Amino acid sequence: MSENPAPLLVIENLHVSVGEGEILKGINLEVLEGETHVLLGPNGGGKTTLLNTIIGIPGYRVTEGSVRFKGEDLLELEIDERARMGIGVAFQRPPAVRGVKLRQAMEVAASNGGLSEERLGELADQLNLRHMIDREVNMGFSGGEAKRSEMAQLLAQQPELALFDEPESGVDLDNIAVVGEAINHLLKGERVSQNRSAGLIITHTGHILEFVNADKGHVLYNGRLACEGNPLDLIDEISRQGYEKCVECALCQPTS
């Protein structure tokens, strides 16, 4: 991260509806270059809606506000254009892709800089996917294998902003550890001087924070960012008193 990191993702007064219901009700969030943010909140609070709006998934209607990435209006861009700008995503339930091998998906993800056979092998070994590299993406994969496959594609892409939707969901402890180490590798890098991706991690349980070092935490509650603070402090408060008390607690600083 540079000494004076610039805003990478800037969300202002974002209102989003799905069908007839308003899900997000005025979100303000700024992620600087190289920062890792964690978004906590109960199920149905709007966390996945926020990520899907950033990505550009159809069906999420922005009724007010803006989302800017590197100063450019994301809401005017298609999904593929956002990816080419430097946004990557790991879905909660990674889709299976018939007819496309995992190695091909990784090569496409890394199309800007290319992916050598040596680098592909390194990533496959890092995520214990060597035996699956020539299988169709996520076809017949277990939950843990699919999450590791998503991480392999993200590490190949090296996005400037990586979005993670419940990376610990549906996987066992061994796989959470592997996925967590890969997330840290992507977001924090191996060297202080290394370019690092910024990250926005959605989590309901907070288990991923046992493996990932995050800079800032936010609680998304009933469609609004109710509070922010140190991620581990927030998790501790939530585990003791639940989300309703957390948004009122002294540890949390209200956001606009």
DAZI-V209191 format. One line per field, one symbol per residue. psi: psi as a letter, one per 30 degrees, with the letter a starting at -180 (. if undefined). Layout:
psi=???
This chain:
psi=kleiklkekjkkhkkkkjbfkkekhikkkkklkfkjkkjlllkgfgeeeeeeeeegklfjjjflaljkkhfkjffflleeeeeffgklkjleikkkjkfkleeeeeeeegfefljleeeeeeeeeeghgefgfglkjgjgkleeeeeeeeeeeeeeehlfkkkkjiffkglleeeeeeeeeeeeeeeflflefkkkklkjkkkefgeffffkjlekkkkjkhgkjellakeeeeeeeefefleeeefflffkkkl.
